[in-house]
Amino acid sequence: MPEPHIFEILAVDHRSHTGCDNASSLLHALRGVSRLWVNPRIDELAVAINDDGFQLSISEITSPSITDDQSDLVTPFGKAFIVKLTGTFQSVAPLRHPLTENLKERQRFDPLYVVRDDVSKSIACELYPLLYRLENLLRGYLIKFMTIQLGPGWWNVTAPEDVAQKAKQRKGNERVFGKFIDNATYLIEFGEVGQMIYEQTSGYLKREDIVKKINQMPETVDAIRELKSELQTNYQKFFKESFADKDFKNKWQSFEGLRHKIAHNNLFTQEDLDTGKQLSSDIESIIRSADLRTESLSITRAERVALQDTVSEHTPGLRPITEEAFLRELQEQEGAFQRRSGFVGVTRFIRNHLVSKGYDHASAYQMMQDLDAIGTVEVYHVPNPYSDFETAAVRTVDPEGTAVIGKL
């Protein structure tokens, strides 16, 4: 036999507005509300009404005696009653609203307090597993997708500043697994996990590329539309088609509203339960469809290089490079590459070689520019073996100003 559900209200007549003088008179007043009943049977002794599947009972609360020295601290509440519905979920759930409304509007009790609501508890308990599954499904998807497509430093590029700051502040929350794993995504809340998806705004396009396109385009509306389309990378298009076009943001935020009600033990309705189930189904379908599409996502080589460069620039924990270390590493790479491609590519040298050795990307790039300005190294361009565009390369220059790699 399932445990009965109880919905209990404390009804207070603080201003002496109700016409019900005692529990019995309130019982008969509620008996006259036809929409509450199917087959009501009054039990005068128990001060209760029994109906199919539930019972409504009423008990009176006596106002405590107040001495003169308590008069400034305690306000008499007049008449007060506990009105309790007891029965199955199906019978009690739809009666909560009309009962509360009648006590407030017709019987004129003020204030009213919900003391216990097992219906809301049951709905919250049914919604919570859906919440847990969705949040962790999206969290797992984010980790896999971003790590594979952008590399281990993806968090530093894609996390909005406020979200990254919150995760940093909560770092000490995870005391067990936090010693072994990168747990930033486990330190942000439901809404922030969703934000990581629908606020993907990283274009990863270089400024000079955009300027070049603008200078070459005709000044027409069609040309502007075409430019906007071209400026959107495959990475951005993927998130637009997989999430934005399917109304992911609104659905996620709607479920977030239910999440707040669960977290704060709010009252729930049957509509909340139905809406939550539908939203859960829709959102899970969106995430799983996006996961399937990931295999067919085509990020061009240029886009991937730009993505990886941006990640490297934001990777924490790396040390600045000195001039001596930069030249030493560059000369070592020149010796290796002169036997193969004949040049040291800037992107590969800084992003792959120097960063892998623990040097900060930004400081390495700045060092290259400084040494190029004084003639110690030379940054030049060569045909790219992987595309029709030229690629940047770097080489050392001997004291006489001759490019070292060119003499080999």
Secondary structure in CASP SS format (residue, H / E / C, confidence):
PFRMAT SS
TARGET T0000
AUTHOR 0000-0000-0000
METHOD secondary structure of the structure
MODEL  1
M C 1.00
P C 1.00
E C 1.00
P C 1.00
H E 1.00
I E 1.00
F E 1.00
E E 1.00
I E 1.00
L E 1.00
A E 1.00
V E 1.00
D E 1.00
H C 1.00
R C 1.00
S C 1.00
H C 1.00
T C 1.00
G C 1.00
C C 1.00
D C 1.00
N C 1.00
A H 1.00
S H 1.00
S H 1.00
L H 1.00
L H 1.00
H H 1.00
A H 1.00
L H 1.00
R H 1.00
G C 1.00
V C 1.00
S H 1.00
R H 1.00
L H 1.00
W C 1.00
V C 1.00
N C 1.00
P C 1.00
R E 1.00
I E 1.00
D E 1.00
E C 1.00
L C 1.00
A C 1.00
V C 1.00
A E 1.00
I E 1.00
N E 1.00
D E 1.00
D C 1.00
G C 1.00
F E 1.00
Q E 1.00
L E 1.00
S E 1.00
I E 1.00
S E 1.00
E E 1.00
I E 1.00
T C 1.00
S C 1.00
P C 1.00
S C 1.00
I C 1.00
T C 1.00
D H 1.00
D H 1.00
Q H 1.00
S C 1.00
D C 1.00
L C 1.00
V C 1.00
T C 1.00
P C 1.00
F C 1.00
G C 1.00
K E 1.00
A E 1.00
F E 1.00
I E 1.00
V E 1.00
K E 1.00
L E 1.00
T E 1.00
G E 1.00
T C 1.00
F H 1.00
Q H 1.00
S H 1.00
V H 1.00
A H 1.00
P H 1.00
L H 1.00
R H 1.00
H H 1.00
P H 1.00
L H 1.00
T H 1.00
E H 1.00
N H 1.00
L H 1.00
K H 1.00
E H 1.00
R C 1.00
Q C 1.00
R C 1.00
F C 1.00
D E 1.00
P C 1.00
L E 1.00
Y E 1.00
V E 1.00
V E 1.00
R E 1.00
D E 1.00
D H 1.00
V H 1.00
S H 1.00
K H 1.00
S H 1.00
I H 1.00
A H 1.00
C H 1.00
E H 1.00
L H 1.00
Y H 1.00
P H 1.00
L H 1.00
L H 1.00
Y H 1.00
R H 1.00
L H 1.00
E H 1.00
N H 1.00
L H 1.00
L H 1.00
R H 1.00
G H 1.00
Y H 1.00
L H 1.00
I H 1.00
K H 1.00
F H 1.00
M H 1.00
T H 1.00
I H 1.00
Q H 1.00
L H 1.00
G C 1.00
P C 1.00
G C 1.00
W H 1.00
W H 1.00
N H 1.00
V H 1.00
T H 1.00
A C 1.00
P C 1.00
E H 1.00
D H 1.00
V H 1.00
A H 1.00
Q H 1.00
K H 1.00
A H 1.00
K H 1.00
Q H 1.00
R C 1.00
K H 1.00
G H 1.00
N H 1.00
E C 1.00
R C 1.00
V C 1.00
F H 1.00
G H 1.00
K H 1.00
F C 1.00
I C 1.00
D C 1.00
N C 1.00
A H 1.00
T H 1.00
Y H 1.00
L C 1.00
I C 1.00
E C 1.00
F H 1.00
G H 1.00
E H 1.00
V H 1.00
G H 1.00
Q H 1.00
M H 1.00
I H 1.00
Y H 1.00
E C 1.00
Q C 1.00
T C 1.00
S C 1.00
G C 1.00
Y C 1.00
L C 1.00
K C 1.00
R H 1.00
E H 1.00
D H 1.00
I H 1.00
V H 1.00
K H 1.00
K H 1.00
I H 1.00
N H 1.00
Q H 1.00
M C 1.00
P C 1.00
E C 1.00
T C 1.00
V H 1.00
D H 1.00
A H 1.00
I H 1.00
R H 1.00
E H 1.00
L H 1.00
K H 1.00
S H 1.00
E H 1.00
L H 1.00
Q C 1.00
T C 1.00
N H 1.00
Y H 1.00
Q H 1.00
K H 1.00
F H 1.00
F H 1.00
K H 1.00
E H 1.00
S H 1.00
F C 1.00
A H 1.00
D H 1.00
K H 1.00
D C 1.00
F H 1.00
K H 1.00
N H 1.00
K H 1.00
W H 1.00
Q H 1.00
S H 1.00
F H 1.00
E H 1.00
G H 1.00
L H 1.00
R H 1.00
H H 1.00
K H 1.00
I H 1.00
A H 1.00
H C 1.00
N C 1.00
N C 1.00
L C 1.00
F C 1.00
T C 1.00
Q H 1.00
E H 1.00
D H 1.00
L H 1.00
D H 1.00
T H 1.00
G H 1.00
K H 1.00
Q H 1.00
L H 1.00
S H 1.00
S H 1.00
D H 1.00
I H 1.00
E H 1.00
S H 1.00
I H 1.00
I H 1.00
R H 1.00
S H 1.00
A H 1.00
D H 1.00
L H 1.00
R H 1.00
T H 1.00
E C 1.00
S C 1.00
L C 1.00
S C 1.00
I C 1.00
T C 1.00
R H 1.00
A H 1.00
E H 1.00
R H 1.00
V H 1.00
A H 1.00
L H 1.00
Q H 1.00
D H 1.00
T H 1.00
V H 1.00
S H 1.00
E H 1.00
H C 1.00
T C 1.00
P C 1.00
G C 1.00
L C 1.00
R E 1.00
P C 1.00
I C 1.00
T C 1.00
E H 1.00
E H 1.00
A H 1.00
F H 1.00
L H 1.00
R H 1.00
E H 1.00
L H 1.00
Q H 1.00
E H 1.00
Q H 1.00
E H 1.00
G H 1.00
A H 1.00
F H 1.00
Q C 1.00
R C 1.00
R C 1.00
S C 1.00
G C 1.00
F C 1.00
V E 1.00
G E 1.00
V H 1.00
T H 1.00
R H 1.00
F H 1.00
I H 1.00
R H 1.00
N H 1.00
H H 1.00
L H 1.00
V H 1.00
S H 1.00
K C 1.00
G C 1.00
Y E 1.00
D C 1.00
H H 1.00
A H 1.00
S H 1.00
A H 1.00
Y H 1.00
Q H 1.00
M H 1.00
M H 1.00
Q H 1.00
D H 1.00
L H 1.00
D H 1.00
A H 1.00
I C 1.00
G C 1.00
T C 1.00
V E 1.00
E E 1.00
V E 1.00
Y E 1.00
H E 1.00
V E 1.00
P E 1.00
N C 1.00
P C 1.00
Y C 1.00
S C 1.00
D C 1.00
F C 1.00
E E 1.00
T E 1.00
A E 1.00
A E 1.00
V E 1.00
R E 1.00
T E 1.00
V E 1.00
D C 1.00
P C 1.00
E C 1.00
G C 1.00
T C 1.00
A E 1.00
V H 1.00
I H 1.00
G H 1.00
K H 1.00
L C 1.00
END
